[in-house]
């Protein structure tokens, strides 16, 4: 998985560096590279007014983010896809909570998506971590997040 620098910067804008900042999140949009297993995250949605945000929770509204997903898919003629979810945590090295894992499993089992997996990114106060979730068998694999520069971040299976 590669994350475009602009998409990464958009997520980093919502890091919870201050005690008053609520969790934020959205969806990952991008493409599967033909002839390989590479996935590129080109864009992310930002929190929307309908989302529920507190210091330690983020609940994404279905309507606003889904409208963006549908519009990007139409305007790209089916090449810009829903790839997964991202959100923030107020901790340096983020780990998924039980609520996160339950939500991710529900998405893997219920959401419609292209490919065999969805990506899940958590932006912490010092690190960004990512997981790839598979529908069959139902499993989460941590990804190793590397680099930060003009090429954005790359993630590989550990």
C-alpha positions in Angstrom: 0.0 0.0 0.0 1.2 3.5 -0.8 -0.3 6.6 0.6 -0.2 9.8 -1.5 1.6 12.6 0.3 -1.5 14.8 0.1 -3.7 12.1 1.6 -1.2 11.5 4.4 -1.1 15.2 5.1 -4.9 15.4 5.2 -4.9 12.7 7.9 -2.1 14.2 9.9 -4.0 17.5 10.0 -6.3 15.8 12.5 -3.6 14.4 14.9 -4.8 14.7 18.5 -1.9 16.6 19.8 -3.9 18.7 22.3 -6.1 17.4 25.1 -9.2 19.1 23.7 -9.0 17.5 20.2 -11.6 14.9 19.3 -10.9 11.8 17.3 -11.3 12.2 13.5 -11.6 9.9 10.6 -12.9 9.1 7.2 -12.5 6.7 4.3 -9.6 5.8 2.1 -10.0 6.1 -1.6 -7.7 5.0 -4.4 -6.9 2.2 -6.8 -5.5 -1.3 -7.2 -2.6 -1.4 -9.6 -3.3 -3.8 -12.4 -1.0 -6.8 -12.7 0.2 -6.7 -9.1 -0.9 -6.5 -5.5 -0.1 -2.8 -5.0 -2.8 -0.5 -3.6 -2.5 3.3 -3.8 -4.4 5.6 -1.4 -4.9 8.7 -3.5 -7.4 10.6 -1.3 -9.1 10.4 2.1 -12.3 12.0 3.3 -12.2 14.3 6.3 -14.6 14.4 9.2 -18.1 15.6 8.3 -20.7 17.5 10.3 -22.8 14.3 10.7 -20.0 12.3 12.2 -19.9 11.8 16.0 -16.6 12.8 17.5 -15.4 12.7 21.1 -11.9 12.6 22.6 -11.8 8.8 22.4 -14.5 7.8 19.8 -15.2 8.5 16.2 -18.4 7.2 14.5 -18.4 7.9 10.7 -21.8 8.9 9.2 -22.8 6.8 6.3 -24.4 9.5 4.1 -21.7 12.1 3.6 -18.7 9.8 3.2 -20.8 7.5 0.9 -21.7 10.4 -1.3 -17.9 11.1 -1.8 -17.2 7.4 -2.5 -20.0 7.3 -5.1 -19.0 10.6 -6.8 -15.3 9.5 -7.0 -16.3 6.2 -8.5 -18.5 7.8 -11.1 -16.1 10.6 -12.0 -13.2 8.1 -12.4 -15.3 5.7 -14.4 -14.9 3.0 -11.8 -11.2 3.3 -11.1 -11.3 5.2 -7.8 -12.4 2.7 -5.2 -13.3 2.5 -1.5 -10.2 1.0 0.1 -10.9 1.2 3.8 -11.1 3.4 6.8 -8.8 5.8 8.8 -9.1 7.5 12.2 -7.0 9.1 14.9 -6.1 8.0 18.4 -4.8 10.2 21.2 -1.8 7.9 21.8 1.8 8.0 20.5 1.9 4.5 19.0 -1.8 3.6 18.1 -3.3 0.2 18.5 -6.8 -0.8 17.5 -9.3 -1.0 20.4 -11.8 -3.8 20.8 -14.4 -1.4 19.3 -12.1 -0.8 16.3 -11.6 -4.5 15.7 -15.3 -5.2 15.9 -16.1 -2.3 13.5 -13.4 -3.5 11.1 -14.7 -7.1 11.2 -18.3 -5.8 10.5 -17.0 -3.8 7.6 -15.2 -6.8 6.1 -18.3 -8.9 6.4 -20.9 -6.4 5.4 -19.4 -3.7 3.2 -19.2 -4.0 -0.6 -15.7 -3.5 -1.9 -13.4 -4.5 -4.7 -10.6 -6.9 -4.0 -10.0 -9.3 -1.1 -9.2 -6.9 1.6 -9.8 -3.5 3.2 -7.1 -1.2 4.7 -7.3 0.3 8.2 -5.1 3.2 9.3 -4.8 4.8 12.7 -3.0 8.1 13.1 -1.4 8.4 16.5 0.3 11.4 18.0 3.8 10.1 16.9 3.2 7.2 14.6 0.8 6.2 11.8 0.0 2.4 11.8 -1.9 0.4 9.2 -3.6 -3.1 9.0 -4.9 -5.1 6.1 -8.1 -6.9 6.9 -9.3 -10.0 4.9 -12.8 -11.2 4.5 -11.9 -14.9 4.0 -10.4 -16.0 6.2 -11.4 -13.2 8.6 -8.0 -11.9 9.6 -6.1 -8.7 10.3 -2.4 -8.3 9.3 -0.4 -5.4 10.6 1.5 -3.5 7.9 4.9 -2.0 8.4 4.7 1.8 7.7 7.9 3.1 6.2 9.2 6.6 5.2 7.8 10.0 5.0 8.9 12.3 2.2 7.8 13.3 -1.3 6.7 9.7 -2.0 4.4 9.6 1.0 4.3 6.4 3.1 4.5 2.8 2.0 3.2 -0.1 3.9 4.3 -3.7 3.6 3.2 -6.8 5.3 5.3 -7.5 8.4 
